[in-house]
């Protein structure tokens, strides 16, 4: 009989395969590969500290060459824009262009998930999220990967006021919309830190 851990792994893997198959189908209809859509999804979530080719490479677990070629294709298709960082001209920043934003709206990623999850009780959804988050944090820590968590859940995030925040690590002010985005510099709260909580 399979352990619960292996059964959970099988379920996550199967869901991942189905999601990737949907991504391939959606991309093919637009003349794009799944990796192109993954970049668009990432840039739609990333904050201003995390919109570089290097961050993309780390987040997607791809080679620099693959990311470079993918960025070129998306820029040629006018789905993303590239610009030099105003503080450091050596750093390239990436943002969604209007075409990329429009494309993502037509894909409605996660729509089926949202509809299905809404049929479960909020308590069950919360329990599933806790377990999956714990597994994700542990796997990322064991493999030495960055968490790329939402800014608001980072131990460095400091609330200054109702809509004002400050990143203690980067010493930068943050707006309310920014703290809802994912960040390359994210550090899980100490209670979730697998090294400190084990």
N, CA, C and O of each residue as an XYZ file, in Angstrom:
792
protein
N       0.842     -1.194      0.000
C       0.000      0.000      0.000
C       0.885      1.256      0.000
O       1.858      1.343      0.749
N       0.533      2.212     -0.844
C       1.332      3.429     -0.965
C       1.194      4.300      0.273
O       0.132      4.362      0.893
N       2.277      4.965      0.618
C       2.222      5.909      1.723
C       1.451      7.148      1.271
O       1.296      7.390      0.074
N       0.973      7.924      2.231
C       0.258      9.158      1.900
C       1.167     10.125      1.148
O       0.717     10.840      0.253
N       2.443     10.143      1.513
C       3.378     11.051      0.854
C       3.493     10.725     -0.635
O       3.484     11.625     -1.475
N       3.602      9.423     -0.960
C       3.714      9.030     -2.370
C       2.415      9.290     -3.118
O       2.437      9.702     -4.278
N       1.290      9.053     -2.465
C       0.002      9.315     -3.101
C      -0.144     10.809     -3.389
O      -0.607     11.192     -4.463
N       0.250     11.651     -2.431
C       0.196     13.100     -2.642
C       1.109     13.504     -3.795
O       0.740     14.332     -4.629
N       2.315     12.909     -3.837
C       3.241     13.193     -4.934
C       2.615     12.809     -6.276
O       2.701     13.571     -7.239
N       1.990     11.636     -6.344
C       1.347     11.198     -7.590
C       0.250     12.162     -8.024
O       0.124     12.475     -9.208
N      -0.543     12.633     -7.065
C      -1.623     13.569     -7.383
C      -1.071     14.892     -7.915
O      -1.565     15.422     -8.910
N      -0.050     15.416     -7.251
C       0.552     16.679     -7.688
C       1.181     16.514     -9.067
O       1.049     17.390     -9.922
N       1.862     15.395     -9.283
C       2.497     15.163    -10.583
C       1.456     15.060    -11.693
O       1.647     15.607    -12.779
N       0.360     14.363    -11.423
C      -0.690     14.208    -12.443
C      -1.334     15.557    -12.762
O      -1.566     15.881    -13.927
N      -1.620     16.342    -11.718
C      -2.177     17.676    -11.939
C      -1.209     18.538    -12.748
O      -1.625     19.304    -13.617
N       0.071     18.408    -12.455
C       1.092     19.160    -13.179
C       1.117     18.764    -14.652
O       1.204     19.626    -15.527
N       1.041     17.471    -14.926
C       1.036     16.996    -16.318
C      -0.177     17.518    -17.077
O      -0.062     17.941    -18.227
N      -1.338     17.488    -16.431
C      -2.551     17.987    -17.086
C      -2.460     19.492    -17.338
O      -2.892     19.982    -18.382
N      -1.898     20.216    -16.376
C      -1.737     21.659    -16.530
C      -0.793     21.973    -17.684
O      -1.054     22.874    -18.482
N       0.314     21.220    -17.768
C       1.263     21.444    -18.863
C       0.650     21.098    -20.219
O       0.935     21.759    -21.218
N      -0.192     20.062    -20.254
C      -0.862     19.704    -21.509
C      -1.791     20.834    -21.943
O      -1.848     21.172    -23.125
N      -2.525     21.424    -20.983
C      -3.393     22.562    -21.299
C      -2.575     23.747    -21.791
O      -2.983     24.466    -22.702
N      -1.411     23.940    -21.173
C      -0.529     25.037    -21.557
C      -0.018     24.842    -22.983
O       0.034     25.792    -23.763
N       0.359     23.608    -23.320
C       0.817     23.310    -24.684
C      -0.280     23.621    -25.696
O      -0.026     24.218    -26.742
N      -1.499     23.209    -25.371
C      -2.634     23.435    -26.275
C      -2.922     24.922    -26.440
O      -3.133     25.401    -27.554
N      -2.929     25.652    -25.321
C      -3.186     27.097    -25.374
C      -2.090     27.812    -26.148
O      -2.370     28.723    -26.927
N      -0.848     27.406    -25.938
C       0.270     28.025    -26.637
C       0.236     27.745    -28.125
O       0.482     28.637    -28.936
N      -0.069     26.507    -28.488
C      -0.103     26.125    -29.900
C      -1.128     26.958    -30.661
O      -0.897     27.324    -31.813
N      -2.248     27.255    -30.032
C      -3.286     28.061    -30.683
C      -2.782     29.472    -30.979
O      -3.302     30.143    -31.870
N      -1.768     29.925    -30.233
C      -1.198     31.267    -30.427
C       0.148     31.222    -31.151
O       0.789     32.256    -31.344
N       0.575     30.020    -31.550
C       1.882     29.879    -32.188
C       3.034     30.009    -31.204
O       4.139     30.404    -31.574
N       2.763     29.673    -29.939
C       3.769     29.786    -28.891
C       4.003     28.436    -28.213
O       3.135     27.563    -28.200
N       5.199     28.296    -27.653
C       5.539     27.104    -26.874
C       5.119     27.337    -25.418
O       4.930     28.483    -25.010
N       4.971     26.257    -24.624
C       4.626     26.424    -23.207
C       5.576     27.360    -22.459
O       5.140     28.130    -21.603
N       6.875     27.297    -22.779
C       7.839     28.157    -22.083
C       7.538     29.634    -22.320
O       7.762     30.460    -21.435
N       7.033     29.973    -23.507
C       6.686     31.361    -23.788
C       5.565     31.817    -22.852
O       5.612     32.920    -22.307
N       4.570     30.968    -22.674
C       3.459     31.318    -21.789
C       3.913     31.367    -20.334
O       3.449     32.207    -19.564
N       4.820     30.467    -19.960
C       5.328     30.480    -18.587
C       6.032     31.803    -18.277
O       5.905     32.333    -17.173
N       6.765     32.327    -19.240
C       7.439     33.621    -19.055
C       6.401     34.726    -18.885
O       6.546     35.586    -18.016
N       5.362     34.707    -19.704
C       4.319     35.725    -19.595
C       3.616     35.647    -18.239
O       3.374     36.674    -17.604
N       3.291     34.436    -17.799
C       2.653     34.268    -16.492
C       3.563     34.791    -15.386
O       3.110     35.466    -14.462
N       4.846     34.474    -15.489
C       5.794     34.930    -14.473
C       5.860     36.455    -14.419
O       5.743     37.049    -13.347
N       6.048     37.083    -15.573
C       6.179     38.538    -15.604
C       4.902     39.235    -15.124
O       4.950     40.354    -14.612
N       3.778     38.570    -15.292
C       2.509     39.123    -14.817
C       2.444     39.136    -13.285
O       1.681     39.903    -12.699
N       3.248     38.283    -12.641
C       3.244     38.180    -11.177
C       4.448     38.838    -10.514
O       4.394     39.178     -9.332
N       5.527     39.018    -11.258
C       6.800     39.442    -10.667
C       6.801     40.918    -10.287
O       6.193     41.748    -10.963
N       7.498     41.231     -9.185
C       7.637     42.632     -8.787
C       8.843     43.261     -9.498
O       9.517     42.602    -10.289
N       9.100     44.522     -9.211
C      10.152     45.260     -9.924
C      11.560     44.803     -9.586
O      12.506     45.195    -10.268
N      11.727     43.984     -8.554
C      13.047     43.451     -8.212
C      13.286     42.089     -8.882
O      14.376     41.526     -8.784
N      12.268     41.575     -9.554
C      12.309     40.185    -10.024
C      12.030     40.032    -11.508
O      11.794     38.919    -11.978
N      12.052     41.132    -12.257
C      11.698     41.064    -13.677
C      12.928     41.083    -14.586
O      12.975     41.822    -15.569
N      13.916     40.265    -14.246
C      15.146     40.175    -15.053
C      15.268     38.791    -15.680
O      14.639     37.843    -15.210
N      16.068     38.664    -16.733
C      16.317     37.337    -17.294
C      16.903     36.363    -16.262
O      16.587     35.173    -16.285
N      17.753     36.863    -15.363
C      18.341     36.002    -14.328
C      17.265     35.444    -13.396
O      17.285     34.262    -13.055
N      16.335     36.294    -12.990
C      15.244     35.836    -12.126
C      14.379     34.812    -12.860
O      13.959     33.816    -12.272
N      14.116     35.057    -14.140
C      13.354     34.105    -14.957
C      14.057     32.749    -15.003
O      13.420     31.704    -14.865
N      15.364     32.777    -15.198
C      16.161     31.554    -15.258
C      16.008     30.750    -13.968
O      15.821     29.534    -13.999
N      16.090     31.446    -12.837
C      15.970     30.781    -11.541
C      14.561     30.262    -11.300
O      14.379     29.137    -10.835
N      13.569     31.078    -11.614
C      12.175     30.706    -11.348
C      11.748     29.492    -12.171
O      11.130     28.561    -11.653
N      12.086     29.517    -13.463
C      11.660     28.441    -14.354
C      12.608     27.248    -14.346
O      12.261     26.180    -14.852
N      13.800     27.416    -13.778
C      14.754     26.315    -13.745
C      15.298     25.971    -15.120
O      15.554     24.805    -15.419
N      15.474     26.984    -15.953
C      15.958     26.790    -17.324
C      17.370     27.332    -17.465
O      17.891     27.982    -16.559
N      17.985     27.060    -18.614
C      19.316     27.596    -18.874
C      19.205     29.058    -19.312
O      18.151     29.508    -19.760
N      20.309     29.786    -19.174
C      20.332     31.181    -19.610
C      20.055     31.288    -21.107
O      19.373     32.208    -21.558
N      20.589     30.343    -21.866
C      20.389     30.355    -23.316
C      18.930     30.192    -23.701
O      18.432     30.889    -24.586
N      18.241     29.265    -23.033
C      16.824     29.040    -23.317
C      16.011     30.282    -22.976
O      15.129     30.682    -23.736
N      16.309     30.887    -21.834
C      15.585     32.098    -21.432
C      15.874     33.229    -22.398
O      14.966     33.975    -22.766
N      17.119     33.369    -22.813
C      17.496     34.429    -23.749
C      16.734     34.299    -25.066
O      16.204     35.281    -25.585
N      16.685     33.084    -25.600
C      15.962     32.851    -26.856
C      14.470     33.088    -26.686
O      13.821     33.644    -27.572
N      13.927     32.671    -25.559
C      12.500     32.850    -25.281
C      12.153     34.331    -25.199
O      11.138     34.766    -25.743
N      12.998     35.104    -24.519
C      12.782     36.550    -24.394
C      12.830     37.216    -25.769
O      12.035     38.110    -26.057
N      13.766     36.778    -26.617
C      13.860     37.343    -27.971
C      12.577     37.100    -28.762
O      12.071     38.002    -29.430
N      12.055     35.875    -28.684
C      10.819     35.536    -29.413
C       9.662     36.406    -28.920
O       8.906     36.958    -29.719
N       9.535     36.521    -27.604
C       8.422     37.291    -27.039
C       8.552     38.783    -27.348
O       7.550     39.463    -27.565
N       9.782     39.288    -27.367
C       9.993     40.698    -27.703
C       9.665     40.941    -29.169
O       9.046     41.950    -29.505
N      10.075     40.023    -30.051
C       9.765     40.158    -31.481
C       8.259     40.131    -31.730
O       7.748     40.818    -32.615
N       7.564     39.329    -30.936
C       6.097     39.239    -31.058
C       5.393     40.405    -30.351
O       4.165     40.494    -30.361
N       6.173     41.288    -29.745
C       5.656     42.456    -29.006
C       4.738     42.038    -27.848
O       3.744     42.699    -27.547
N       5.103     40.925    -27.216
C       4.362     40.471    -26.037
C       5.033     40.945    -24.755
O       4.385     41.065    -23.715
N       6.348     41.218    -24.836
C       7.074     41.799    -23.706
C       7.946     42.939    -24.219
O       8.224     43.040    -25.414
N       8.369     43.790    -23.295
C       9.309     44.869    -23.621
C      10.540     44.718    -22.740
O      10.453     44.269    -21.597
N      11.694     45.103    -23.292
C      12.956     45.095    -22.538
C      13.440     46.521    -22.393
O      13.297     47.335    -23.306
N      14.016     46.817    -21.238
C      14.597     48.141    -21.034
C      15.745     48.040    -20.039
O      15.805     47.118    -19.225
N      16.652     49.004    -20.119
C      17.784     49.047    -19.197
C      17.317     49.606    -17.859
O      16.544     50.564    -17.812
N      17.787     49.007    -16.783
C      17.463     49.493    -15.451
C      17.977     50.924    -15.297
O      19.138     51.194    -15.605
N      17.125     51.851    -14.822
C      17.573     53.245    -14.701
C      18.719     53.434    -13.708
O      19.494     54.382    -13.842
N      18.841     52.555    -12.720
C      19.913     52.686    -11.728
C      21.202     51.998    -12.157
O      22.300     52.421    -11.796
N      21.047     50.927    -12.936
C      22.217     50.166    -13.384
C      21.969     49.734    -14.822
O      21.271     48.749    -15.063
N      22.526     50.449    -15.762
C      22.300     50.200    -17.178
C      22.714     48.818    -17.657
O      22.323     48.401    -18.748
N      23.504     48.095    -16.856
C      23.906     46.737    -17.244
C      22.791     45.726    -17.035
O      22.818     44.637    -17.609
N      21.810     46.084    -16.212
C      20.715     45.169    -15.881
C      19.555     45.387    -16.842
O      19.098     46.513    -17.036
N      19.081     44.292    -17.446
C      17.936     44.340    -18.352
C      16.675     44.013    -17.560
O      16.640     43.036    -16.811
N      15.650     44.829    -17.728
C      14.353     44.608    -17.100
C      13.350     44.189    -18.158
O      13.433     44.617    -19.310
N      12.406     43.353    -17.765
C      11.381     42.845    -18.676
C      10.004     43.174    -18.112
O       9.761     43.011    -16.917
N       9.111     43.637    -18.974
C       7.728     43.862    -18.557
C       6.786     43.355    -19.649
O       7.164     43.250    -20.816
N       5.576     43.051    -19.253
C       4.574     42.666    -20.236
C       4.231     43.868    -21.092
O       4.012     44.964    -20.576
N       4.183     43.666    -22.387
C       3.689     44.702    -23.288
C       2.172     44.549    -23.357
O       1.615     43.583    -22.835
N       1.521     45.484    -23.986
C       0.061     45.426    -24.082
C      -0.405     44.123    -24.717
O      -1.410     43.543    -24.305
N       0.343     43.666    -25.736
C      -0.017     42.404    -26.394
C       0.056     41.218    -25.451
O      -0.775     40.313    -25.519
N       1.050     41.219    -24.569
C       1.188     40.131    -23.601
C       0.077     40.135    -22.580
O      -0.449     39.083    -22.217
N      -0.283     41.326    -22.114
C      -1.379     41.451    -21.149
C      -2.691     40.981    -21.763
O      -3.462     40.260    -21.131
N      -2.932     41.396    -22.998
C      -4.156     40.994    -23.702
C      -4.197     39.482    -23.897
O      -5.236     38.853    -23.699
N      -3.069     38.903    -24.285
C      -3.008     37.457    -24.497
C      -3.322     36.706    -23.206
O      -4.081     35.737    -23.226
N      -2.755     37.135    -22.095
C      -3.009     36.456    -20.826
C      -4.479     36.523    -20.445
O      -5.019     35.569    -19.885
N      -5.124     37.630    -20.739
C      -6.552     37.754    -20.426
C      -7.372     36.760    -21.235
O      -8.360     36.218    -20.740
N      -6.965     36.520    -22.481
C      -7.721     35.576    -23.315
C      -7.505     34.131    -22.877
O      -8.364     33.278    -23.099
N      -6.361     33.857    -22.257
C      -6.070     32.482    -21.838
C      -6.793     32.101    -20.557
O      -7.061     30.922    -20.324
N      -7.109     33.084    -19.724
C      -7.762     32.862    -18.423
C      -7.153     31.683    -17.681
O      -7.851     30.733    -17.325
N      -5.845     31.750    -17.451
C      -5.130     30.684    -16.746
C      -5.722     30.465    -15.365
O      -6.013     31.418    -14.642
N      -5.895     29.221    -15.012
C      -6.407     28.887    -13.692
C      -7.908     28.954    -13.593
O      -8.461     28.694    -12.524
N      -8.594     29.296    -14.676
C     -10.048     29.397    -14.638
C     -10.710     28.096    -14.228
O     -11.600     28.084    -13.377
N     -10.274     27.001    -14.834
C     -10.847     25.689    -14.495
C     -10.542     25.337    -13.045
O     -11.396     24.803    -12.337
N      -9.326     25.636    -12.608
C      -8.950     25.381    -11.207
C      -9.875     26.127    -10.270
O     -10.411     25.553     -9.321
N     -10.065     27.436    -10.545
C     -10.915     28.250     -9.673
C     -12.318     27.661     -9.587
O     -12.884     27.551     -8.499
N     -12.875     27.284    -10.724
C     -14.232     26.738    -10.740
C     -14.324     25.442     -9.940
O     -15.280     25.235     -9.193
N     -13.336     24.578    -10.098
C     -13.349     23.286     -9.410
C     -13.119     23.463     -7.913
O     -13.817     22.857     -7.099
N     -12.143     24.292     -7.549
C     -11.817     24.491     -6.136
C     -12.991     25.117     -5.388
O     -13.181     24.850     -4.202
N     -13.777     25.943     -6.068
C     -14.929     26.577     -5.417
C     -15.985     25.560     -4.994
O     -16.853     25.873     -4.178
N     -15.919     24.352     -5.538
C     -16.878     23.322     -5.137
C     -16.469     22.650     -3.826
O     -17.276     21.948     -3.218
N     -15.229     22.857     -3.385
C     -14.757     22.291     -2.112
C     -15.008     23.292     -0.994
O     -15.142     24.492     -1.232
N     -15.068     22.776      0.228
C     -15.288     23.672      1.373
C     -14.040     24.522      1.604
O     -12.924     24.064      1.359
N     -14.223     25.764      2.075
C     -13.076     26.625      2.353
C     -12.083     25.984      3.327
O     -10.874     26.180      3.199
N     -12.587     25.224      4.293
C     -11.692     24.572      5.267
C     -10.789     23.555      4.584
O      -9.603     23.465      4.901
N     -11.344     22.789      3.650
C     -10.529     21.795      2.935
C      -9.501     22.470      2.036
O      -8.363     22.012      1.934
N      -9.897     23.548      1.393
C      -8.967     24.283      0.536
C      -7.829     24.840      1.376
O      -6.665     24.754      0.985
N      -8.160     25.410      2.525
C      -7.140     25.955      3.420
C      -6.175     24.872      3.885
O      -4.964     25.091      3.917
N      -6.703     23.705      4.244
C      -5.848     22.589      4.688
C      -4.907     22.146      3.575
O      -3.721     21.905      3.802
N      -5.459     22.042      2.362
C      -4.626     21.634      1.222
C      -3.526     22.651      0.967
O      -2.389     22.282      0.671
N      -3.862     23.939      1.082
C      -2.870     24.986      0.855
C      -1.759     24.928      1.891
O      -0.590     25.125      1.558
N      -2.106     24.661      3.131
C      -1.092     24.577      4.195
C      -0.115     23.442      3.900
O       1.100     23.625      3.981
N      -0.645     22.280      3.561
C       0.212     21.117      3.289
C       1.097     21.369      2.070
O       2.304     21.131      2.117
N       0.503     21.847      0.988
C       1.282     22.078     -0.234
C       2.335     23.166     -0.022
O       3.445     23.060     -0.543
N       1.997     24.209      0.740
C       2.968     25.270      1.017
C       4.146     24.726      1.829
O       5.300     25.059      1.557
N       3.847     23.882      2.835
C       4.914     23.296      3.652
C       5.836     22.423      2.803
O       7.058     22.480      2.941
N       5.242     21.617      1.926
C       6.038     20.755      1.048
C       6.897     21.611      0.122
O       8.083     21.339     -0.061
N       6.293     22.645     -0.458
C       7.034     23.524     -1.377
C       8.223     24.175     -0.678
O       9.328     24.189     -1.220
N       8.008     24.708      0.504
C       9.089     25.367      1.251
C      10.220     24.384      1.535
O      11.392     24.726      1.385
N       9.876     23.169      1.943
C      10.893     22.156      2.251
C      11.671     21.749      0.997
O      12.898     21.663      1.021
N      10.950     21.503     -0.089
C      11.606     21.086     -1.342
C      12.529     22.196     -1.840
O      13.650     21.919     -2.267
N      12.075     23.442     -1.791
C      12.913     24.562     -2.226
C      14.161     24.680     -1.361
O      15.254     24.927     -1.869
N      13.997     24.505     -0.065
C      15.149     24.616      0.845
C      16.148     23.493      0.600
O      17.354     23.736      0.559
N      15.660     22.269      0.439
C      16.553     21.125      0.237
C      17.307     21.217     -1.083
O      18.436     20.738     -1.195
N      16.682     21.835     -2.082
C      17.347     21.935     -3.384
C      18.086     23.264     -3.550
O      18.690     23.517     -4.592
N      18.035     24.108     -2.524
C      18.735     25.390     -2.590
C      18.093     26.391     -3.522
O      18.768     27.294     -4.018
N      16.799     26.250     -3.773
C      16.082     27.157     -4.674
C      15.471     28.316     -3.899
O      15.118     28.175     -2.728
N      15.352     29.452     -4.557
C      14.688     30.606     -3.963
C      13.190     30.331     -3.873
O      12.639     29.563     -4.662
N      12.542     30.966     -2.902
C      11.113     30.695     -2.698
C      10.215     31.441     -3.679
O       9.138     30.946     -4.011
N      10.625     32.618     -4.152
C       9.794     33.431     -5.045
C       8.376     33.581     -4.484
O       7.390     33.440     -5.208
N       8.295     33.868     -3.186
C       6.993     34.037     -2.558
C       6.441     35.436     -2.752
O       7.115     36.331     -3.262
N       5.198     35.599     -2.330
C       4.536     36.895     -2.409
C       5.162     37.824     -1.378
O       5.377     37.440     -0.229
N       5.448     39.042     -1.800
C       6.147     40.033     -0.973
C       5.507     40.195      0.408
O       6.216     40.308      1.408
N       4.192     40.207      0.469
C       3.498     40.427      1.747
C       3.801     39.338      2.771
O       3.641     39.563      3.971
N       4.241     38.153      2.317
C       4.530     37.048      3.235
C       6.012     36.946      3.576
O       6.434     35.991      4.229
N       6.798     37.916      3.143
C       8.251     37.884      3.357
C       8.612     38.422      4.737
O       7.982     39.358      5.230
N       9.617     37.836      5.351
C      10.050     38.299      6.674
C      10.658     39.702      6.631
O      10.750     40.365      7.664
N      11.071     40.160      5.450
C      11.666     41.493      5.322
C      10.631     42.591      5.109
O      10.957     43.775      5.189
N       9.383     42.207      4.836
C       8.336     43.189      4.573
C       7.900     43.862      5.869
O       7.574     43.195      6.851
N       7.899     45.187      5.859
C       7.486     45.959      7.035
C       6.332     46.873      6.640
O       6.413     47.613      5.659
N       5.270     46.809      7.412
C       4.112     47.671      7.133
C       4.332     49.027      7.789
O       4.543     49.114      8.998
N       4.281     50.091      6.980
C       4.474     51.436      7.494
C       3.143     52.128      7.774
O       3.048     52.969      8.668
N       2.130     51.772      7.013
C       0.813     52.393      7.150
C      -0.216     51.564      6.417
O       0.076     50.449      5.984
N      -1.437     52.101      6.269
C      -2.514     51.336      5.626
C      -2.164     50.836      4.218
O      -2.536     49.724      3.842
N      -1.454     51.656      3.450
C      -1.102     51.251      2.077
C       0.362     51.486      1.788
O       0.745     51.715      0.641
N       1.169     51.433      2.804
C       2.589     51.742      2.654
C       3.433     50.669      3.336
O       3.192     50.294      4.483
N       4.427     50.186      2.593
C       5.279     49.105      3.077
C       6.741     49.431      2.783
O       7.053     50.329      2.000
N       7.619     48.684      3.427
C       9.054     48.908      3.257
C       9.760     47.564      3.249
O       9.490     46.711      4.095
N      10.673     47.369      2.286
C      11.477     46.155      2.235
C      12.743     46.385      3.057
O      13.593     47.196      2.689
N      12.858     45.666      4.169
C      14.016     45.803      5.040
C      15.295     45.285      4.409
O      16.384     45.729      4.771
N      15.182     44.354      3.471
C      16.365     43.796      2.813
C      16.921     44.764      1.770
O      18.114     45.067      1.768
N      16.051     45.245      0.887
C      16.488     46.106     -0.213
C      16.401     47.592      0.116
O      16.809     48.435     -0.682
N      15.867     47.910      1.298
C      15.749     49.297      1.751
C      14.981     50.145      0.731
O      15.417     51.226      0.336
N      13.829     49.619      0.324
C      12.997     50.302     -0.667
C      11.567     50.392     -0.163
O      11.069     49.467      0.480
N      10.903     51.514     -0.456
C       9.475     51.630     -0.158
C       8.701     50.790     -1.162
O       9.103     50.641     -2.315
N       7.577     50.243     -0.696
C       6.739     49.396     -1.538
C       5.302     49.889     -1.471
O       4.834     50.332     -0.422
N       4.612     49.806     -2.594
C       3.202     50.187     -2.618
C       2.339     48.968     -2.296
O       2.820     47.835     -2.285
N       1.082     49.216     -2.039
C       0.148     48.130     -1.738
C       0.061     47.102     -2.878
O       0.083     45.901     -2.608
N      -0.038     47.543     -4.157
C      -0.067     46.546     -5.244
C       1.227     45.725     -5.329
O       1.189     44.543     -5.668
N       2.372     46.353     -5.022
C       3.651     45.639     -5.126
C       3.753     44.469     -4.160
O       4.354     43.447     -4.493
N       3.182     44.600     -2.977
C       3.330     43.537     -1.983
C       2.482     42.315     -2.304
O       2.570     41.296     -1.619
N       1.657     42.416     -3.348
C       0.864     41.256     -3.786
C       1.558     40.493     -4.925
O       0.999     39.546     -5.478
N       2.772     40.914     -5.262
C       3.524     40.265     -6.347
C       4.611     39.365     -5.780
O       4.975     39.474     -4.609
N       5.128     38.473     -6.625
C       6.187     37.571     -6.163
C       7.537     38.251     -6.302
O       7.742     39.101     -7.168
N       8.462     37.852     -5.420
C       9.765     38.494     -5.368
C      10.887     37.463     -5.307
O      10.809     36.471     -4.582
N      11.914     37.723     -6.076
C      13.112     36.869     -6.103
C      13.825     36.868     -4.755
O      14.461     35.878     -4.394
N      13.728     37.954     -4.016
C      14.434     38.092     -2.742
C      13.607     37.600     -1.549
O      14.031     37.749     -0.403
N      12.453     37.026     -1.805
C      11.546     36.577     -0.746
C      12.231     35.615      0.221
O      12.956     34.708     -0.186
N      11.985     35.836      1.497
C      12.455     34.931      2.550
C      11.237     34.547      3.379
O      10.550     35.426      3.898
N      10.954     33.254      3.515
C       9.767     32.848      4.266
C       9.830     33.361      5.702
O      10.916     33.540      6.253
N       8.662     33.599      6.307
C       8.659     33.971      7.726
C       9.383     32.904      8.540
O       9.420     31.738      8.146
N       9.952     33.295      9.657
C      10.750     32.365     10.463
C       9.979     31.102     10.830
O      10.572     30.027     10.918
N       8.670     31.212     11.045
C       7.869     30.035     11.416
C       7.827     29.008     10.299
O       7.658     27.814     10.549
N       7.984     29.485      9.033
C       7.952     28.572      7.890
C       9.345     28.186      7.435
O       9.495     27.321      6.573
N      10.366     28.813      8.000
C      11.732     28.534      7.562
C      12.105     27.119      7.973
O      12.213     26.837      9.166
N      12.311     26.197      6.986
C      12.559     24.805      7.302
C      13.821     24.579      8.115
O      13.916     23.608      8.866
N      14.792     25.471      7.966
C      16.042     25.300      8.721
C      15.820     25.652     10.182
O      16.293     24.960     11.083
N      15.076     26.764     10.405
C      14.890     27.250     11.758
C      13.768     26.528     12.491
O      13.753     26.508     13.722
N      12.817     25.928     11.752
C      11.689     25.310     12.421
C      11.852     23.813     12.625
O      11.014     23.178     13.265
N      12.942     23.235     12.076
C      13.122     21.794     12.227
C      13.848     21.467     13.515
O      14.088     20.296     13.808
